[in-house]
């Protein structure tokens, strides 16, 4: 009898040891993936020869110009609130508000973050009805009249991710429960099944972000809204039971970008079908325009943070930068057909007439692709961005909002200051 008991105990011990080892290996792999992401934060400005002091001063100057200087787009309201304005269009948008929050949490500007969130919650977030927890995408910040009650899906993506980062950085006991606010958006998102013509931010069938989560806009997408790195963050920190779905969405977005980006130029249309085929709207034919500028920056973020699609992403960065280089690194314009030709329809910026420019916003995001492009000559974009200035163009046009925010984001990426914020 005793030998049988001993054998049974030995088997149980070996089983326990095996399970314990597997759990340790799983934990090790999880830690390894996060640590690997941290290890990829490259300060490419240092590699280009600029000093740490110069780099910090460059980022601080851009932040000052956008949030504090005479041409700022950030405006405080009373003692506790503030908003970010697209000054050329005379409105405040969830795009810029959520960008402001992401910049604030990355640069540890808690008061700025809290002010923007309080303003967004009070004036833009729906507190009841079919759209509950979603945000009206545009409002006149002076009259506080909403220009639309509908949502632009990318705003919610940035709100959720920045709130999760804020929870990790500052905790949830300092006046705002950031995690609870992020979960409210996510939990309500999952309740939206088409009732009142309002849907999940993500088209559940296609596992892709919708252009807008209502009506026909639920059936197509905007490539610049595809942020696989954000889905990975949700899978890590949202803890809402949809982790596998979010990781699937991240992989689906990566595969989608393969199809949406031209195989020679790397350019993509502003709007597409879920297949990646360009989508034409009633207001303009498809082409690479303002929304599309964000795609190289989003791909660079995913490359640096998670590195799950490196081979294709490196090829994409070579193609895009190679194409723009053929147009002159200091002269390439900001709208193209996908094959690189000039579009017949030129989309105007704000109230300014239609005109092609060598835009700072596109230069900035194209430079961020140097984090992905491993060719030695890719530093020419980094130097070009370093020498660029956030100031009026020769024709007097000035956009401290969109140009400015993309400029600051790209400076943060290239200096290694844009990171996954892990729990303290």
C-alpha positions as CSV (number, residue, x, y, z in Angstrom):
1,X,0.0,0.0,0.0
2,X,2.8,2.4,1.0
3,X,4.6,2.2,-2.4
4,X,1.3,3.1,-4.2
5,X,0.8,6.1,-2.0
6,X,4.4,7.2,-2.6
7,X,3.9,6.8,-6.4
8,X,0.7,8.8,-6.2
9,X,2.4,11.6,-4.2
10,X,5.3,11.6,-6.7
11,X,2.8,12.0,-9.6
12,X,1.0,14.8,-7.8
13,X,4.2,16.5,-7.0
14,X,5.4,16.3,-10.7
15,X,2.0,17.6,-11.9
16,X,2.1,20.5,-9.5
17,X,5.7,21.3,-10.5
18,X,4.8,21.2,-14.2
19,X,1.8,23.5,-13.7
20,X,3.9,25.9,-11.6
21,X,6.7,25.9,-14.2
22,X,4.1,26.6,-17.0
23,X,2.6,29.5,-15.0
24,X,6.1,30.9,-14.3
25,X,6.9,30.6,-18.0
26,X,3.6,32.3,-19.0
27,X,4.4,35.2,-16.5
28,X,7.9,35.4,-17.8
29,X,6.7,35.6,-21.4
30,X,4.2,38.4,-20.5
31,X,6.9,40.3,-18.7
32,X,9.2,39.7,-21.6
33,X,6.8,41.2,-24.1
34,X,6.3,44.3,-22.1
35,X,10.0,44.7,-21.4
36,X,10.8,44.1,-25.1
37,X,8.4,47.0,-25.9
38,X,10.2,49.2,-23.5
39,X,13.6,48.2,-24.9
40,X,12.5,49.5,-28.4
41,X,12.0,53.1,-27.3
42,X,14.6,54.7,-29.5
43,X,15.7,58.3,-29.2
44,X,16.4,58.7,-32.9
45,X,17.3,62.4,-32.4
46,X,20.3,61.2,-30.3
47,X,21.2,58.9,-33.1
48,X,21.0,61.9,-35.5
49,X,23.6,63.7,-33.4
50,X,21.5,66.0,-31.2
51,X,22.2,66.3,-27.5
52,X,19.8,65.3,-24.7
53,X,19.5,68.9,-23.6
54,X,18.7,70.1,-27.1
55,X,16.1,67.3,-27.5
56,X,14.3,68.1,-24.2
57,X,14.3,71.7,-25.1
58,X,12.8,71.0,-28.5
59,X,9.9,68.9,-27.1
60,X,9.3,71.5,-24.3
61,X,9.2,74.3,-26.8
62,X,6.7,72.5,-29.0
63,X,4.5,71.8,-25.9
64,X,4.8,75.5,-24.8
65,X,3.8,76.7,-28.3
66,X,0.7,74.5,-28.5
67,X,-0.5,74.6,-24.9
68,X,0.8,77.8,-23.4
69,X,2.1,80.3,-26.0
70,X,0.4,83.2,-27.8
71,X,-0.7,80.8,-30.6
72,X,-1.8,78.0,-28.3
73,X,-4.8,75.8,-29.0
74,X,-5.4,74.9,-25.3
75,X,-7.7,77.2,-23.4
76,X,-8.6,77.0,-19.7
77,X,-12.2,77.5,-18.4
78,X,-12.6,78.5,-14.8
79,X,-10.6,76.7,-12.2
80,X,-11.1,73.1,-13.3
81,X,-11.7,72.8,-17.0
82,X,-10.0,73.4,-20.4
83,X,-10.4,72.5,-24.0
84,X,-8.3,72.1,-27.2
85,X,-9.6,74.0,-30.2
86,X,-9.2,73.5,-33.9
87,X,-8.9,77.2,-34.2
88,X,-9.0,77.4,-38.0
89,X,-12.4,75.7,-37.9
90,X,-13.6,77.5,-34.8
91,X,-14.6,74.3,-32.9
92,X,-13.4,71.8,-30.4
93,X,-13.2,68.2,-31.5
94,X,-12.9,64.9,-29.7
95,X,-9.9,64.3,-31.9
96,X,-7.9,67.3,-30.5
97,X,-9.3,66.9,-26.9
98,X,-8.3,63.3,-26.7
99,X,-4.9,64.1,-28.3
100,X,-4.4,66.7,-25.7
101,X,-5.1,64.2,-22.9
102,X,-2.7,61.7,-24.5
103,X,0.0,64.3,-24.6
104,X,-0.7,65.3,-21.0
105,X,-0.5,61.8,-19.6
106,X,2.7,61.0,-21.6
107,X,4.4,64.2,-20.4
108,X,3.0,63.9,-16.8
109,X,0.8,67.0,-17.0
110,X,-1.9,65.9,-14.7
111,X,-3.7,69.2,-14.3
112,X,-4.0,69.6,-18.1
113,X,-5.3,66.1,-18.4
114,X,-7.9,66.5,-15.7
115,X,-9.1,69.8,-17.1
116,X,-9.6,68.5,-20.6
117,X,-11.4,65.4,-19.3
118,X,-13.8,67.3,-17.1
119,X,-14.7,69.7,-20.0
120,X,-15.1,66.7,-22.4
121,X,-17.3,64.9,-20.0
122,X,-19.5,67.9,-19.2
123,X,-20.1,69.2,-22.7
124,X,-19.6,66.3,-25.1
125,X,-20.2,63.0,-23.4
126,X,-23.8,61.7,-23.7
127,X,-25.1,60.8,-20.3
128,X,-28.2,58.9,-21.4
129,X,-30.0,57.6,-24.5
130,X,-28.7,55.3,-27.3
131,X,-25.4,57.2,-27.5
132,X,-24.7,57.0,-23.7
133,X,-21.0,57.3,-22.8
134,X,-20.1,58.2,-26.4
135,X,-19.1,61.8,-27.3
136,X,-20.4,64.4,-29.7
137,X,-17.5,64.9,-32.0
138,X,-17.6,68.7,-32.5
139,X,-18.8,71.7,-30.5
140,X,-18.5,75.5,-30.7
141,X,-16.5,76.2,-27.5
142,X,-17.8,79.7,-27.2
143,X,-21.6,79.1,-27.5
144,X,-21.3,75.4,-26.3
145,X,-23.7,74.4,-29.1
146,X,-22.8,71.0,-30.5
147,X,-22.2,70.9,-34.2
148,X,-23.1,67.2,-34.2
149,X,-24.3,64.7,-31.6
150,X,-22.6,61.9,-33.5
151,X,-19.3,60.4,-32.6
152,X,-16.0,60.1,-34.6
153,X,-14.7,56.7,-33.5
154,X,-11.0,57.8,-33.2
155,X,-11.9,60.2,-30.4
156,X,-13.2,57.4,-28.2
157,X,-10.1,55.3,-29.0
158,X,-7.8,58.0,-27.7
159,X,-10.1,58.9,-24.7
160,X,-10.1,55.2,-23.5
161,X,-6.4,54.6,-24.0
162,X,-5.3,57.9,-22.3
163,X,-7.7,57.2,-19.4
164,X,-6.1,53.7,-18.9
165,X,-2.7,55.3,-19.0
166,X,-3.8,57.9,-16.5
167,X,-5.0,55.2,-14.2
168,X,-1.6,53.5,-14.4
169,X,0.4,56.7,-13.9
170,X,-1.6,58.5,-11.3
171,X,-3.9,56.0,-9.7
172,X,-7.7,56.5,-9.2
173,X,-7.8,58.2,-5.9
174,X,-6.9,61.8,-6.8
175,X,-10.2,63.2,-7.8
176,X,-11.0,61.2,-11.0
177,X,-11.4,57.5,-11.2
178,X,-9.7,57.2,-14.6
179,X,-10.1,53.4,-14.9
180,X,-13.8,53.7,-14.1
181,X,-14.3,56.3,-16.7
182,X,-12.4,54.2,-19.3
183,X,-14.5,51.2,-18.4
184,X,-17.7,53.1,-18.7
185,X,-17.0,54.0,-22.3
186,X,-16.0,50.4,-23.1
187,X,-18.8,48.7,-21.2
188,X,-21.4,51.0,-22.8
189,X,-19.8,50.4,-26.2
190,X,-20.5,46.7,-25.8
191,X,-24.2,47.4,-25.1
192,X,-24.7,49.1,-28.4
193,X,-26.3,46.7,-30.8
194,X,-27.9,49.0,-33.4
195,X,-30.7,50.2,-31.2
196,X,-31.4,53.8,-32.2
197,X,-29.0,53.2,-35.2
198,X,-26.0,53.3,-32.7
199,X,-23.4,50.6,-32.8
200,X,-20.1,49.4,-31.2
201,X,-17.2,51.6,-32.1
202,X,-15.7,48.5,-33.7
203,X,-17.6,46.7,-36.4
204,X,-17.9,43.4,-34.5
205,X,-18.2,41.3,-37.7
206,X,-15.1,42.7,-39.4
207,X,-13.2,43.5,-36.2
208,X,-12.3,46.9,-37.5
209,X,-12.9,50.4,-36.2
210,X,-15.9,52.1,-37.9
211,X,-15.7,55.6,-39.4
212,X,-18.6,56.5,-37.1
213,X,-20.5,54.1,-34.9
214,X,-23.9,54.8,-36.4
215,X,-25.8,54.4,-39.6
216,X,-23.9,53.7,-42.8
217,X,-20.7,54.9,-41.2
218,X,-20.6,51.7,-39.3
219,X,-19.9,49.8,-42.5
220,X,-16.7,51.4,-43.6
221,X,-13.5,52.8,-42.0
222,X,-10.7,55.3,-41.9
223,X,-7.2,53.8,-42.1
224,X,-5.9,56.5,-39.7
225,X,-8.2,55.2,-37.0
226,X,-6.5,51.9,-37.1
227,X,-4.4,51.8,-34.0
228,X,-3.4,48.2,-33.3
229,X,-1.1,49.3,-30.4
230,X,-4.1,50.8,-28.6
231,X,-6.1,47.5,-28.8
232,X,-3.1,45.7,-27.3
233,X,-3.1,48.2,-24.5
234,X,-6.8,47.6,-23.9
235,X,-6.1,43.8,-23.8
236,X,-3.4,44.5,-21.1
237,X,-5.2,47.0,-18.9
238,X,-9.0,47.3,-19.5
239,X,-9.7,43.9,-17.9
240,X,-13.2,43.9,-19.3
241,X,-13.3,40.3,-20.5
242,X,-12.8,41.1,-24.2
243,X,-9.0,40.7,-24.2
244,X,-9.0,38.1,-27.1
245,X,-11.3,40.3,-29.2
246,X,-9.0,43.3,-28.8
247,X,-5.9,41.3,-29.7
248,X,-7.8,39.9,-32.7
249,X,-8.7,43.5,-33.7
250,X,-5.0,44.5,-33.4
251,X,-4.0,41.7,-35.8
252,X,-6.9,42.5,-38.1
253,X,-5.8,46.1,-38.3
254,X,-2.3,45.1,-39.2
255,X,-3.5,42.9,-42.0
256,X,-5.9,45.7,-43.1
257,X,-3.1,48.2,-43.4
258,X,-1.2,45.8,-45.8
259,X,-4.2,46.0,-48.1
260,X,-5.0,49.7,-47.7
261,X,-1.4,51.0,-48.4
262,X,-0.3,51.2,-52.0
263,X,2.4,48.5,-52.7
264,X,4.7,51.1,-54.4
265,X,4.1,54.5,-52.8
266,X,2.9,53.4,-49.4
267,X,0.0,55.9,-49.6
268,X,-3.5,55.1,-48.5
269,X,-6.9,56.7,-49.0
270,X,-8.5,58.8,-46.3
271,X,-11.5,56.5,-46.2
272,X,-11.7,52.8,-47.2
273,X,-13.9,49.8,-47.2
274,X,-13.0,47.1,-44.7
275,X,-11.3,45.4,-47.6
276,X,-8.9,48.3,-47.9
277,X,-10.5,49.5,-51.2
278,X,-10.8,53.3,-51.3
279,X,-14.2,54.6,-50.2
280,X,-15.7,57.6,-52.0
281,X,-17.9,59.9,-50.1
282,X,-20.4,62.6,-51.2
283,X,-18.0,65.3,-50.1
284,X,-14.8,64.2,-51.9
285,X,-13.3,61.4,-54.0
286,X,-10.8,59.1,-52.4
287,X,-7.1,60.2,-52.1
288,X,-4.3,60.5,-49.6
289,X,-5.2,63.7,-47.6
290,X,-5.2,65.1,-44.1
291,X,-6.5,62.1,-42.2
292,X,-4.0,59.9,-44.0
293,X,-1.0,61.8,-42.6
294,X,-1.5,59.9,-39.3
295,X,-1.0,56.4,-40.7
296,X,2.8,56.4,-40.7
297,X,2.9,57.6,-37.1
298,X,0.4,54.9,-36.1
299,X,2.4,52.2,-37.8
300,X,5.6,53.5,-36.1
301,X,3.9,53.4,-32.7
302,X,2.8,49.8,-33.2
303,X,6.3,48.9,-34.4
304,X,8.0,50.4,-31.4
305,X,5.5,49.3,-28.8
306,X,4.8,45.7,-29.9
307,X,6.8,44.8,-33.0
308,X,4.5,42.1,-34.1
309,X,4.6,43.0,-37.8
310,X,8.1,44.2,-38.3
311,X,8.9,42.9,-41.7
312,X,5.9,44.5,-43.5
313,X,6.2,47.7,-41.4
314,X,9.9,48.1,-42.3
315,X,9.0,47.7,-46.0
316,X,6.1,50.1,-45.7
317,X,8.4,52.8,-44.2
318,X,11.0,52.3,-46.9
319,X,8.3,52.7,-49.6
320,X,6.6,55.7,-48.1
321,X,9.8,57.6,-47.3
322,X,11.3,56.6,-50.6
323,X,8.3,58.0,-52.5
324,X,8.3,61.3,-50.6
325,X,12.0,61.6,-51.1
326,X,11.5,61.5,-54.9
327,X,9.2,64.6,-54.5
328,X,11.9,66.4,-52.6
329,X,12.3,66.1,-48.9
330,X,11.9,69.8,-48.4
331,X,9.2,70.2,-51.0
332,X,6.9,67.2,-51.1
333,X,3.2,68.2,-51.1
334,X,0.5,67.0,-48.8
335,X,-2.2,65.4,-51.0
336,X,-1.8,62.6,-53.6
337,X,-3.6,60.0,-55.5
338,X,-2.5,56.6,-54.2
339,X,-0.1,56.1,-57.2
340,X,1.6,59.4,-56.3
341,X,0.1,61.6,-58.9
342,X,-1.6,64.9,-58.2
343,X,-5.3,64.7,-57.4
344,X,-7.8,66.7,-59.4
345,X,-9.8,67.6,-56.2
346,X,-7.7,69.4,-53.6
347,X,-9.3,69.5,-50.1
348,X,-9.1,72.9,-48.5
349,X,-7.9,73.5,-44.9
350,X,-10.5,75.3,-42.8
351,X,-11.7,78.5,-44.5
352,X,-8.5,78.7,-46.7
353,X,-8.8,78.0,-50.4
354,X,-7.7,74.6,-51.8
355,X,-3.9,74.6,-52.0
356,X,-1.1,72.0,-51.8
357,X,1.6,72.7,-49.3
358,X,4.7,71.2,-47.9
359,X,2.9,70.6,-44.6
360,X,4.5,70.3,-41.2
361,X,2.0,67.7,-40.1
362,X,2.9,65.2,-42.9
363,X,6.6,66.0,-42.6
364,X,6.3,65.1,-38.9
365,X,4.5,61.8,-39.3
366,X,6.8,60.8,-42.3
367,X,9.8,61.5,-40.0
368,X,8.3,59.2,-37.3
369,X,8.5,56.4,-39.9
370,X,12.3,56.6,-39.5
371,X,11.8,54.6,-36.3
372,X,10.7,51.8,-38.6
373,X,12.9,52.3,-41.7
374,X,16.2,50.7,-41.0
375,X,17.9,52.2,-44.0
376,X,20.9,54.3,-42.9
377,X,19.7,57.3,-45.0
378,X,16.4,57.5,-43.1
379,X,17.9,60.2,-40.8
380,X,17.3,62.8,-43.5
381,X,13.7,63.0,-42.5
382,X,14.7,63.3,-38.8
383,X,17.0,66.3,-39.7
384,X,14.3,67.8,-41.8
385,X,11.8,67.7,-38.9
386,X,14.4,69.1,-36.5
387,X,14.9,72.1,-38.8
388,X,11.2,72.6,-39.4
389,X,9.3,75.3,-37.4
390,X,5.7,75.6,-36.2
391,X,5.0,78.9,-37.8
392,X,2.9,80.5,-40.6
393,X,3.6,79.3,-44.1
394,X,4.8,81.7,-46.8
395,X,1.2,82.3,-47.9
396,X,0.2,83.2,-44.3
397,X,-1.6,80.0,-43.6
398,X,-1.0,78.7,-40.0
399,X,-2.3,75.6,-38.3
400,X,-1.1,75.2,-34.7
401,X,-3.8,72.7,-34.1
402,X,-3.4,69.8,-36.6
403,X,0.1,70.5,-37.8
404,X,1.0,71.4,-34.2
405,X,-0.4,68.3,-32.5
406,X,1.1,65.9,-35.1
407,X,4.4,67.8,-34.8
408,X,4.5,67.3,-31.0
409,X,3.4,63.7,-31.2
410,X,6.2,63.0,-33.7
411,X,8.8,64.8,-31.6
412,X,7.7,62.6,-28.7
413,X,8.0,59.4,-30.7
414,X,11.4,60.3,-32.1
415,X,12.8,61.2,-28.7
416,X,11.5,58.1,-27.0
417,X,9.0,60.0,-24.9
418,X,5.8,58.3,-26.2
419,X,5.4,55.1,-24.3
420,X,3.2,52.4,-22.9
421,X,2.5,53.6,-19.4
422,X,2.6,50.7,-17.1
423,X,1.0,50.6,-13.6
424,X,3.2,52.2,-10.9
